[in-house]
Amino acid sequence: MEILACPVCKGDLELKIDEEKDGEVISGTIICKKCGEKYPIEDGIPNMLPPDLRES
């Protein structure tokens, strides 16, 4: 998390874990502390695409 930055504003990110298994985040959200944008984590894969490029 220390090396990641928000793709929208380059702000610092915070991890909110909903489900974890064997030390791996299965689901949750990565939240930008600066602009508030949220990036989902589903099936262990974070979607760090800017919101306008994500599939609905």
C-alpha distance matrix in Angstrom:
0.0 3.8 5.5 5.3 8.2 10.7 13.4 16.0 15.7 12.9 11.7 8.6 6.9 7.5 7.7 11.4 12.7 16.3 17.0 15.8 17.9 18.0 14.4 13.2 12.2 15.3 15.2 13.5 12.1 9.2 11.0 11.2 12.4 14.8 16.6 15.9 15.4 14.2 12.9 14.2 13.2 16.6 17.8 14.4 13.8 11.5 13.9 12.3 15.9 17.3 19.4 22.7 21.8 20.9 23.8 25.2
3.8 0.0 3.8 5.7 8.1 11.4 14.1 16.6 15.6 12.3 11.1 8.0 8.0 9.4 10.7 14.4 16.0 19.7 20.6 19.2 21.2 21.0 17.3 16.5 15.8 19.1 19.0 17.1 15.5 12.2 13.1 12.4 12.8 14.7 17.1 17.1 17.1 16.7 15.8 17.6 16.9 20.3 21.6 18.1 17.3 15.0 17.0 14.8 18.0 19.0 21.5 24.6 23.9 23.5 26.6 28.2
5.5 3.8 0.0 3.8 6.7 10.4 12.3 15.3 14.6 11.0 11.1 9.0 9.4 11.7 12.8 16.6 18.1 21.6 22.2 20.9 22.6 22.4 18.9 17.6 17.0 19.9 20.0 18.4 16.6 13.2 14.3 13.2 14.3 15.6 17.5 18.0 17.3 17.1 15.7 17.8 17.1 20.4 21.6 18.2 16.7 14.4 15.9 13.4 16.3 17.5 20.5 23.1 22.1 22.1 25.3 27.3
5.3 5.7 3.8 0.0 3.8 7.0 8.9 12.0 11.8 8.7 9.0 7.4 7.0 9.8 10.9 14.6 16.3 19.5 20.5 19.7 21.8 22.2 18.9 17.0 15.7 18.1 17.6 15.9 13.7 10.2 11.3 10.3 12.2 13.3 14.7 14.9 13.8 13.6 12.1 14.4 14.2 17.6 19.3 16.2 14.3 11.5 12.5 9.8 12.7 13.8 16.7 19.4 18.5 18.4 21.7 23.6
8.2 8.1 6.7 3.8 0.0 3.8 6.2 8.7 8.1 4.9 5.6 5.4 6.2 9.8 11.9 15.3 17.7 20.7 22.3 22.0 24.5 25.2 21.9 19.9 18.1 20.2 19.1 16.9 13.9 10.2 10.1 8.0 10.0 10.2 11.4 12.4 11.4 12.1 11.4 14.5 15.3 18.9 21.1 18.5 16.2 12.9 12.9 9.5 11.7 11.8 14.7 17.3 17.0 17.4 20.9 22.7
10.7 11.4 10.4 7.0 3.8 0.0 3.8 5.4 5.7 4.4 5.2 6.5 6.5 10.0 12.1 14.8 17.5 20.0 22.0 22.4 25.2 26.4 23.3 21.0 18.6 20.2 18.4 16.0 12.6 9.2 8.4 6.0 8.9 8.6 8.6 9.5 8.0 9.3 9.1 12.7 14.4 17.8 20.6 18.5 16.0 12.3 11.4 8.0 9.4 8.7 11.3 13.9 14.1 14.6 18.2 19.7
13.4 14.1 12.3 8.9 6.2 3.8 0.0 3.8 6.0 5.7 8.2 10.2 10.2 13.6 15.1 17.7 20.0 22.2 24.0 24.4 26.9 28.2 25.4 22.7 20.4 21.5 19.9 17.8 14.6 11.6 11.3 9.4 12.4 11.5 10.6 11.9 9.5 10.8 10.0 13.5 15.3 18.3 21.0 19.2 16.2 12.7 10.9 7.1 7.2 6.3 9.7 11.6 11.4 12.6 16.3 18.3
16.0 16.6 15.3 12.0 8.7 5.4 3.8 0.0 3.8 6.1 8.1 11.0 11.4 14.6 16.6 18.7 21.5 23.4 25.6 26.5 29.3 30.9 28.1 25.4 22.8 23.7 21.6 19.2 15.7 12.9 11.5 9.1 11.7 9.9 8.2 10.1 8.0 10.5 10.9 14.6 17.1 20.1 23.2 21.8 18.8 15.2 13.0 9.7 8.9 6.3 8.7 10.3 11.4 12.9 16.7 18.1
15.7 15.6 14.6 11.8 8.1 5.7 6.0 3.8 0.0 3.8 5.4 9.0 10.6 14.0 16.8 19.2 22.3 24.6 27.0 27.7 30.6 32.0 28.9 26.6 24.1 25.5 23.4 20.7 17.0 13.9 11.9 8.5 10.0 7.5 6.8 9.8 9.1 12.1 13.1 17.0 19.3 22.6 25.6 23.9 21.2 17.5 15.9 12.4 12.4 10.0 12.2 13.9 15.2 16.7 20.4 21.6
12.9 12.3 11.0 8.7 4.9 4.4 5.7 6.1 3.8 0.0 3.8 6.8 9.0 12.7 15.5 18.4 21.3 24.1 26.1 26.3 29.0 30.0 26.7 24.6 22.5 24.4 22.7 20.2 16.8 13.2 11.9 8.6 10.0 8.4 9.1 11.5 11.0 13.1 13.4 17.1 18.7 22.2 24.9 22.6 20.1 16.5 15.6 11.9 12.8 11.5 14.3 16.3 16.7 18.0 21.7 23.3
11.7 11.1 11.1 9.0 5.6 5.2 8.2 8.1 5.4 3.8 0.0 3.8 6.5 10.0 13.2 16.1 19.3 22.2 24.5 24.8 27.7 28.8 25.4 23.7 21.4 23.5 21.7 18.7 15.3 11.7 9.7 6.1 6.4 5.2 7.3 9.3 9.9 12.0 13.0 16.5 18.2 21.9 24.7 22.4 20.4 16.7 16.3 13.0 14.5 13.1 15.3 17.8 18.7 19.3 22.9 24.1
8.6 8.0 9.0 7.4 5.4 6.5 10.2 11.0 9.0 6.8 3.8 0.0 3.8 7.0 10.4 13.5 16.6 19.8 22.0 21.9 24.9 25.7 22.2 20.8 18.7 21.2 19.7 16.7 13.7 10.1 8.6 5.9 5.7 6.8 9.4 10.1 10.9 12.0 12.7 15.8 16.8 20.6 23.1 20.5 19.0 15.5 16.0 13.2 15.5 14.9 16.9 19.9 20.4 20.5 23.9 24.9
6.9 8.0 9.4 7.0 6.2 6.5 10.2 11.4 10.6 9.0 6.5 3.8 0.0 3.8 6.8 9.9 12.9 16.1 18.2 18.4 21.4 22.6 19.2 17.6 15.2 17.6 15.9 12.9 10.0 6.4 5.5 4.5 5.7 8.2 9.9 9.2 9.4 9.3 9.7 12.4 13.3 17.1 19.6 17.0 15.8 12.4 13.3 11.1 13.9 13.8 15.4 18.8 19.1 18.4 21.6 22.5
7.5 9.4 11.7 9.8 9.8 10.0 13.6 14.6 14.0 12.7 10.0 7.0 3.8 0.0 3.8 6.7 9.9 13.1 15.5 15.8 19.0 20.4 17.0 15.8 13.3 15.8 14.0 10.8 8.3 5.6 5.1 6.3 6.6 10.2 11.8 10.0 10.7 9.6 10.2 11.9 12.4 16.1 18.5 16.1 15.7 12.7 14.2 12.9 16.0 16.1 17.1 20.7 21.1 19.8 22.6 23.0
7.7 10.7 12.8 10.9 11.9 12.1 15.1 16.6 16.8 15.5 13.2 10.4 6.8 3.8 0.0 3.8 6.3 9.7 11.7 12.0 15.3 16.9 13.7 12.4 9.6 12.1 10.5 7.5 6.1 4.7 6.4 9.0 10.1 13.6 14.6 12.2 12.2 9.9 9.6 10.0 9.7 13.1 15.2 12.8 13.0 10.6 12.8 12.5 16.0 16.8 17.4 21.2 21.1 19.2 21.6 21.9
11.4 14.4 16.6 14.6 15.3 14.8 17.7 18.7 19.2 18.4 16.1 13.5 9.9 6.7 3.8 0.0 3.8 6.6 9.4 10.6 14.3 16.6 14.0 12.7 9.4 11.2 8.9 5.5 5.2 6.2 7.5 10.9 11.9 15.5 16.0 12.9 12.9 10.1 10.2 9.7 9.5 12.4 14.5 12.9 13.7 11.8 13.9 14.4 17.5 18.2 18.1 21.9 22.1 19.7 21.5 21.3
12.7 16.0 18.1 16.3 17.7 17.5 20.0 21.5 22.3 21.3 19.3 16.6 12.9 9.9 6.3 3.8 0.0 3.8 5.7 6.9 10.7 13.2 11.0 9.8 6.6 8.1 6.4 4.4 6.6 8.5 10.9 14.4 15.6 19.1 19.5 16.4 16.0 12.7 12.0 10.2 8.8 10.8 12.2 10.7 12.5 11.6 14.3 15.6 18.8 20.1 20.0 23.7 23.4 20.6 22.0 21.8
16.3 19.7 21.6 19.5 20.7 20.0 22.2 23.4 24.6 24.1 22.2 19.8 16.1 13.1 9.7 6.6 3.8 0.0 3.8 6.9 10.5 13.8 12.6 11.2 8.0 7.7 5.4 4.6 7.8 10.9 13.0 16.8 18.2 21.6 21.4 18.0 17.4 13.8 13.1 10.5 9.2 10.0 11.3 11.0 13.2 12.8 15.2 17.2 20.0 21.3 20.6 24.1 23.9 20.7 21.5 20.7
17.0 20.6 22.2 20.5 22.3 22.0 24.0 25.6 27.0 26.1 24.5 22.0 18.2 15.5 11.7 9.4 5.7 3.8 0.0 3.8 6.9 10.4 10.1 8.7 6.2 5.3 5.1 6.6 10.3 13.1 15.9 19.5 21.2 24.5 24.5 21.3 20.3 16.6 15.2 12.2 9.8 9.7 9.6 9.3 12.4 13.1 15.9 18.3 21.3 23.1 22.7 26.1 25.3 22.1 22.5 22.1
15.8 19.2 20.9 19.7 22.0 22.4 24.4 26.5 27.7 26.3 24.8 21.9 18.4 15.8 12.0 10.6 6.9 6.9 3.8 0.0 3.8 6.8 6.3 5.5 4.5 5.2 7.1 8.8 12.1 14.1 17.2 20.5 22.0 25.5 25.9 22.9 22.0 18.5 16.7 14.1 11.1 11.2 10.2 8.9 12.3 13.4 16.8 18.9 22.2 24.4 24.5 27.9 26.8 23.7 24.4 24.5
17.9 21.2 22.6 21.8 24.5 25.2 26.9 29.3 30.6 29.0 27.7 24.9 21.4 19.0 15.3 14.3 10.7 10.5 6.9 3.8 0.0 3.8 5.4 5.3 6.5 6.7 9.7 12.1 15.5 17.3 20.6 23.8 25.4 28.8 29.3 26.5 25.3 21.8 19.6 16.9 13.5 12.9 10.8 9.6 13.3 15.3 18.8 21.1 24.3 26.9 27.1 30.3 28.9 25.8 26.3 26.6
18.0 21.0 22.4 22.2 25.2 26.4 28.2 30.9 32.0 30.0 28.8 25.7 22.6 20.4 16.9 16.6 13.2 13.8 10.4 6.8 3.8 0.0 3.8 5.6 8.5 9.6 12.9 15.0 18.0 19.3 22.6 25.5 26.9 30.3 31.1 28.6 27.6 24.2 22.0 19.6 16.0 15.8 13.5 11.6 15.1 17.1 20.8 22.8 26.1 28.9 29.5 32.7 31.1 28.3 28.9 29.6
14.4 17.3 18.9 18.9 21.9 23.3 25.4 28.1 28.9 26.7 25.4 22.2 19.2 17.0 13.7 14.0 11.0 12.6 10.1 6.3 5.4 3.8 0.0 3.8 6.7 9.3 12.0 13.4 15.9 16.5 19.7 22.4 23.7 27.0 28.1 25.8 24.9 21.9 19.8 17.9 14.5 15.2 13.6 11.0 14.0 15.3 19.1 20.5 24.1 26.6 27.5 30.9 29.4 26.8 28.0 28.8
13.2 16.5 17.6 17.0 19.9 21.0 22.7 25.4 26.6 24.6 23.7 20.8 17.6 15.8 12.4 12.7 9.8 11.2 8.7 5.5 5.3 5.6 3.8 0.0 3.8 6.1 9.2 11.0 13.4 14.2 17.7 20.4 22.3 25.4 26.1 23.8 22.5 19.3 16.8 14.7 11.2 11.7 10.1 7.2 10.2 11.8 15.6 17.3 20.7 23.4 24.3 27.5 25.8 23.2 24.3 25.2
12.2 15.8 17.0 15.7 18.1 18.6 20.4 22.8 24.1 22.5 21.4 18.7 15.2 13.3 9.6 9.4 6.6 8.0 6.2 4.5 6.5 8.5 6.7 3.8 0.0 3.8 5.7 7.2 9.7 11.0 14.5 17.5 19.5 22.7 23.1 20.5 19.2 15.8 13.5 11.3 7.9 8.9 8.3 5.6 8.5 9.4 13.0 14.8 18.2 20.6 21.2 24.5 23.2 20.4 21.5 22.2
15.3 19.1 19.9 18.1 20.2 20.2 21.5 23.7 25.5 24.4 23.5 21.2 17.6 15.8 12.1 11.2 8.1 7.7 5.3 5.2 6.7 9.6 9.3 6.1 3.8 0.0 3.8 7.0 10.2 12.4 15.9 19.2 21.5 24.5 24.3 21.5 19.8 16.1 13.6 10.6 7.0 6.3 5.1 4.1 7.6 9.4 12.5 15.2 18.1 20.6 20.7 23.8 22.3 19.2 19.7 20.1
15.2 19.0 20.0 17.6 19.1 18.4 19.9 21.6 23.4 22.7 21.7 19.7 15.9 14.0 10.5 8.9 6.4 5.4 5.1 7.1 9.7 12.9 12.0 9.2 5.7 3.8 0.0 3.8 7.1 10.0 13.2 16.8 19.1 22.1 21.6 18.5 16.8 13.0 10.9 7.6 4.9 4.9 6.1 6.0 8.0 8.5 11.0 13.7 16.4 18.5 18.0 21.3 20.3 17.1 17.6 17.5
13.5 17.1 18.4 15.9 16.9 16.0 17.8 19.2 20.7 20.2 18.7 16.7 12.9 10.8 7.5 5.5 4.4 4.6 6.6 8.8 12.1 15.0 13.4 11.0 7.2 7.0 3.8 0.0 3.8 7.0 9.8 13.4 15.6 18.6 18.2 15.0 13.7 10.0 8.7 6.2 5.0 7.0 9.4 8.7 9.7 8.6 10.7 12.6 15.4 16.8 16.3 19.9 19.5 16.5 17.6 17.4
12.1 15.5 16.6 13.7 13.9 12.6 14.6 15.7 17.0 16.8 15.3 13.7 10.0 8.3 6.1 5.2 6.6 7.8 10.3 12.1 15.5 18.0 15.9 13.4 9.7 10.2 7.1 3.8 0.0 3.8 6.2 9.9 12.3 15.1 14.5 11.4 10.0 6.4 5.6 4.6 5.5 8.7 11.8 10.8 10.5 8.0 9.3 10.2 13.0 13.9 13.4 17.2 17.2 14.6 16.4 16.2
9.2 12.2 13.2 10.2 10.2 9.2 11.6 12.9 13.9 13.2 11.7 10.1 6.4 5.6 4.7 6.2 8.5 10.9 13.1 14.1 17.3 19.3 16.5 14.2 11.0 12.4 10.0 7.0 3.8 0.0 3.8 6.8 9.5 12.2 12.1 9.7 8.4 5.8 5.0 6.3 7.3 11.1 13.9 12.1 11.1 7.9 9.0 8.5 11.6 12.3 12.8 16.5 16.5 14.7 17.2 17.6
11.0 13.1 14.3 11.3 10.1 8.4 11.3 11.5 11.9 11.9 9.7 8.6 5.5 5.1 6.4 7.5 10.9 13.0 15.9 17.2 20.6 22.6 19.7 17.7 14.5 15.9 13.2 9.8 6.2 3.8 0.0 3.8 6.3 8.9 8.7 6.1 5.9 4.6 6.3 8.7 10.7 14.3 17.4 15.8 14.7 11.3 11.6 10.4 12.7 12.2 12.5 16.2 17.0 15.7 18.4 18.5
11.2 12.4 13.2 10.3 8.0 6.0 9.4 9.1 8.5 8.6 6.1 5.9 4.5 6.3 9.0 10.9 14.4 16.8 19.5 20.5 23.8 25.5 22.4 20.4 17.5 19.2 16.8 13.4 9.9 6.8 3.8 0.0 3.8 5.4 5.8 4.8 5.4 6.5 8.4 11.6 13.7 17.4 20.5 18.7 17.1 13.4 13.2 10.9 12.9 11.7 12.5 15.9 17.0 16.5 19.7 20.1
12.4 12.8 14.3 12.2 10.0 8.9 12.4 11.7 10.0 10.0 6.4 5.7 5.7 6.6 10.1 11.9 15.6 18.2 21.2 22.0 25.4 26.9 23.7 22.3 19.5 21.5 19.1 15.6 12.3 9.5 6.3 3.8 0.0 3.8 6.2 5.7 8.2 9.6 12.0 14.9 16.8 20.5 23.5 21.5 20.3 16.8 16.9 14.7 16.6 15.2 16.0 19.2 20.6 20.2 23.4 23.5
14.8 14.7 15.6 13.3 10.2 8.6 11.5 9.9 7.5 8.4 5.2 6.8 8.2 10.2 13.6 15.5 19.1 21.6 24.5 25.5 28.8 30.3 27.0 25.4 22.7 24.5 22.1 18.6 15.1 12.2 8.9 5.4 3.8 0.0 3.8 5.9 8.3 11.0 13.5 16.9 19.2 22.8 25.9 24.1 22.4 18.7 18.1 15.4 16.7 14.6 15.5 18.2 20.0 20.2 23.6 23.9
16.6 17.1 17.5 14.7 11.4 8.6 10.6 8.2 6.8 9.1 7.3 9.4 9.9 11.8 14.6 16.0 19.5 21.4 24.5 25.9 29.3 31.1 28.1 26.1 23.1 24.3 21.6 18.2 14.5 12.1 8.7 5.8 6.2 3.8 0.0 3.8 5.7 9.1 12.0 15.5 18.3 21.7 25.1 23.7 21.8 18.0 16.8 14.3 14.8 12.2 12.5 15.0 17.2 17.5 20.8 20.9
15.9 17.1 18.0 14.9 12.4 9.5 11.9 10.1 9.8 11.5 9.3 10.1 9.2 10.0 12.2 12.9 16.4 18.0 21.3 22.9 26.5 28.6 25.8 23.8 20.5 21.5 18.5 15.0 11.4 9.7 6.1 4.8 5.7 5.9 3.8 0.0 3.8 6.4 9.8 12.8 15.8 19.0 22.5 21.4 19.8 16.2 15.3 13.5 14.5 12.3 11.9 15.0 17.1 16.6 19.5 19.1
15.4 17.1 17.3 13.8 11.4 8.0 9.5 8.0 9.1 11.0 9.9 10.9 9.4 10.7 12.2 12.9 16.0 17.4 20.3 22.0 25.3 27.6 24.9 22.5 19.2 19.8 16.8 13.7 10.0 8.4 5.9 5.4 8.2 8.3 5.7 3.8 0.0 3.8 6.8 10.1 13.4 16.4 20.0 19.1 17.1 13.5 12.0 10.2 10.8 8.7 8.2 11.5 13.3 12.8 15.8 15.7
14.2 16.7 17.1 13.6 12.1 9.3 10.8 10.5 12.1 13.1 12.0 12.0 9.3 9.6 9.9 10.1 12.7 13.8 16.6 18.5 21.8 24.2 21.9 19.3 15.8 16.1 13.0 10.0 6.4 5.8 4.6 6.5 9.6 11.0 9.1 6.4 3.8 0.0 3.8 6.5 9.8 12.8 16.4 15.7 14.0 10.6 9.5 8.9 10.2 9.3 8.5 12.3 13.3 11.7 14.3 14.1
12.9 15.8 15.7 12.1 11.4 9.1 10.0 10.9 13.1 13.4 13.0 12.7 9.7 10.2 9.6 10.2 12.0 13.1 15.2 16.7 19.6 22.0 19.8 16.8 13.5 13.6 10.9 8.7 5.6 5.0 6.3 8.4 12.0 13.5 12.0 9.8 6.8 3.8 0.0 3.8 6.8 9.8 13.3 12.5 10.4 6.9 5.8 5.8 7.7 8.3 8.2 11.9 11.8 9.8 12.4 12.9
14.2 17.6 17.8 14.4 14.5 12.7 13.5 14.6 17.0 17.1 16.5 15.8 12.4 11.9 10.0 9.7 10.2 10.5 12.2 14.1 16.9 19.6 17.9 14.7 11.3 10.6 7.6 6.2 4.6 6.3 8.7 11.6 14.9 16.9 15.5 12.8 10.1 6.5 3.8 0.0 3.8 6.3 10.0 9.8 8.3 5.9 5.7 7.8 9.8 11.1 10.4 13.9 13.4 10.4 11.9 12.1
13.2 16.9 17.1 14.2 15.3 14.4 15.3 17.1 19.3 18.7 18.2 16.8 13.3 12.4 9.7 9.5 8.8 9.2 9.8 11.1 13.5 16.0 14.5 11.2 7.9 7.0 4.9 5.0 5.5 7.3 10.7 13.7 16.8 19.2 18.3 15.8 13.4 9.8 6.8 3.8 0.0 3.8 6.8 6.1 5.3 4.1 6.2 8.8 11.5 13.7 13.7 16.9 15.7 12.7 13.9 14.5
16.6 20.3 20.4 17.6 18.9 17.8 18.3 20.1 22.6 22.2 21.9 20.6 17.1 16.1 13.1 12.4 10.8 10.0 9.7 11.2 12.9 15.8 15.2 11.7 8.9 6.3 4.9 7.0 8.7 11.1 14.3 17.4 20.5 22.8 21.7 19.0 16.4 12.8 9.8 6.3 3.8 0.0 3.8 5.3 5.4 6.5 7.9 11.4 13.4 15.9 15.4 18.2 16.7 13.3 13.4 13.8
17.8 21.6 21.6 19.3 21.1 20.6 21.0 23.2 25.6 24.9 24.7 23.1 19.6 18.5 15.2 14.5 12.2 11.3 9.6 10.2 10.8 13.5 13.6 10.1 8.3 5.1 6.1 9.4 11.8 13.9 17.4 20.5 23.5 25.9 25.1 22.5 20.0 16.4 13.3 10.0 6.8 3.8 0.0 3.8 5.6 8.5 10.5 14.0 16.1 19.0 18.8 21.4 19.5 16.2 15.9 16.6
14.4 18.1 18.2 16.2 18.5 18.5 19.2 21.8 23.9 22.6 22.4 20.5 17.0 16.1 12.8 12.9 10.7 11.0 9.3 8.9 9.6 11.6 11.0 7.2 5.6 4.1 6.0 8.7 10.8 12.1 15.8 18.7 21.5 24.1 23.7 21.4 19.1 15.7 12.5 9.8 6.1 5.3 3.8 0.0 3.8 6.6 9.8 12.6 15.3 18.3 18.8 21.7 19.7 16.8 17.4 18.5
13.8 17.3 16.7 14.3 16.2 16.0 16.2 18.8 21.2 20.1 20.4 19.0 15.8 15.7 13.0 13.7 12.5 13.2 12.4 12.3 13.3 15.1 14.0 10.2 8.5 7.6 8.0 9.7 10.5 11.1 14.7 17.1 20.3 22.4 21.8 19.8 17.1 14.0 10.4 8.3 5.3 5.4 5.6 3.8 0.0 3.8 6.5 9.3 11.8 15.0 15.9 18.5 16.2 13.6 14.5 16.2
11.5 15.0 14.4 11.5 12.9 12.3 12.7 15.2 17.5 16.5 16.7 15.5 12.4 12.7 10.6 11.8 11.6 12.8 13.1 13.4 15.3 17.1 15.3 11.8 9.4 9.4 8.5 8.6 8.0 7.9 11.3 13.4 16.8 18.7 18.0 16.2 13.5 10.6 6.9 5.9 4.1 6.5 8.5 6.6 3.8 0.0 3.8 5.9 9.0 11.9 12.9 15.8 14.1 11.8 13.5 15.2
13.9 17.0 15.9 12.5 12.9 11.4 10.9 13.0 15.9 15.6 16.3 16.0 13.3 14.2 12.8 13.9 14.3 15.2 15.9 16.8 18.8 20.8 19.1 15.6 13.0 12.5 11.0 10.7 9.3 9.0 11.6 13.2 16.9 18.1 16.8 15.3 12.0 9.5 5.8 5.7 6.2 7.9 10.5 9.8 6.5 3.8 0.0 3.8 5.6 8.6 9.5 12.2 10.3 8.0 10.2 12.1
12.3 14.8 13.4 9.8 9.5 8.0 7.1 9.7 12.4 11.9 13.0 13.2 11.1 12.9 12.5 14.4 15.6 17.2 18.3 18.9 21.1 22.8 20.5 17.3 14.8 15.2 13.7 12.6 10.2 8.5 10.4 10.9 14.7 15.4 14.3 13.5 10.2 8.9 5.8 7.8 8.8 11.4 14.0 12.6 9.3 5.9 3.8 0.0 3.8 6.4 8.6 11.3 9.7 8.8 11.9 14.1
15.9 18.0 16.3 12.7 11.7 9.4 7.2 8.9 12.4 12.8 14.5 15.5 13.9 16.0 16.0 17.5 18.8 20.0 21.3 22.2 24.3 26.1 24.1 20.7 18.2 18.1 16.4 15.4 13.0 11.6 12.7 12.9 16.6 16.7 14.8 14.5 10.8 10.2 7.7 9.8 11.5 13.4 16.1 15.3 11.8 9.0 5.6 3.8 0.0 3.8 6.3 8.0 6.1 6.1 9.6 12.1
17.3 19.0 17.5 13.8 11.8 8.7 6.3 6.3 10.0 11.5 13.1 14.9 13.8 16.1 16.8 18.2 20.1 21.3 23.1 24.4 26.9 28.9 26.6 23.4 20.6 20.6 18.5 16.8 13.9 12.3 12.2 11.7 15.2 14.6 12.2 12.3 8.7 9.3 8.3 11.1 13.7 15.9 19.0 18.3 15.0 11.9 8.6 6.4 3.8 0.0 3.8 5.6 5.6 6.7 10.5 12.3
19.4 21.5 20.5 16.7 14.7 11.3 9.7 8.7 12.2 14.3 15.3 16.9 15.4 17.1 17.4 18.1 20.0 20.6 22.7 24.5 27.1 29.5 27.5 24.3 21.2 20.7 18.0 16.3 13.4 12.8 12.5 12.5 16.0 15.5 12.5 11.9 8.2 8.5 8.2 10.4 13.7 15.4 18.8 18.8 15.9 12.9 9.5 8.6 6.3 3.8 0.0 3.8 5.4 5.4 8.6 9.5
22.7 24.6 23.1 19.4 17.3 13.9 11.6 10.3 13.9 16.3 17.8 19.9 18.8 20.7 21.2 21.9 23.7 24.1 26.1 27.9 30.3 32.7 30.9 27.5 24.5 23.8 21.3 19.9 17.2 16.5 16.2 15.9 19.2 18.2 15.0 15.0 11.5 12.3 11.9 13.9 16.9 18.2 21.4 21.7 18.5 15.8 12.2 11.3 8.0 5.6 3.8 0.0 3.8 5.8 8.4 9.5
21.8 23.9 22.1 18.5 17.0 14.1 11.4 11.4 15.2 16.7 18.7 20.4 19.1 21.1 21.1 22.1 23.4 23.9 25.3 26.8 28.9 31.1 29.4 25.8 23.2 22.3 20.3 19.5 17.2 16.5 17.0 17.0 20.6 20.0 17.2 17.1 13.3 13.3 11.8 13.4 15.7 16.7 19.5 19.7 16.2 14.1 10.3 9.7 6.1 5.6 5.4 3.8 0.0 3.8 6.7 9.3
20.9 23.5 22.1 18.4 17.4 14.6 12.6 12.9 16.7 18.0 19.3 20.5 18.4 19.8 19.2 19.7 20.6 20.7 22.1 23.7 25.8 28.3 26.8 23.2 20.4 19.2 17.1 16.5 14.6 14.7 15.7 16.5 20.2 20.2 17.5 16.6 12.8 11.7 9.8 10.4 12.7 13.3 16.2 16.8 13.6 11.8 8.0 8.8 6.1 6.7 5.4 5.8 3.8 0.0 3.8 6.3
23.8 26.6 25.3 21.7 20.9 18.2 16.3 16.7 20.4 21.7 22.9 23.9 21.6 22.6 21.6 21.5 22.0 21.5 22.5 24.4 26.3 28.9 28.0 24.3 21.5 19.7 17.6 17.6 16.4 17.2 18.4 19.7 23.4 23.6 20.8 19.5 15.8 14.3 12.4 11.9 13.9 13.4 15.9 17.4 14.5 13.5 10.2 11.9 9.6 10.5 8.6 8.4 6.7 3.8 0.0 3.8
25.2 28.2 27.3 23.6 22.7 19.7 18.3 18.1 21.6 23.3 24.1 24.9 22.5 23.0 21.9 21.3 21.8 20.7 22.1 24.5 26.6 29.6 28.8 25.2 22.2 20.1 17.5 17.4 16.2 17.6 18.5 20.1 23.5 23.9 20.9 19.1 15.7 14.1 12.9 12.1 14.5 13.8 16.6 18.5 16.2 15.2 12.1 14.1 12.1 12.3 9.5 9.5 9.3 6.3 3.8 0.0
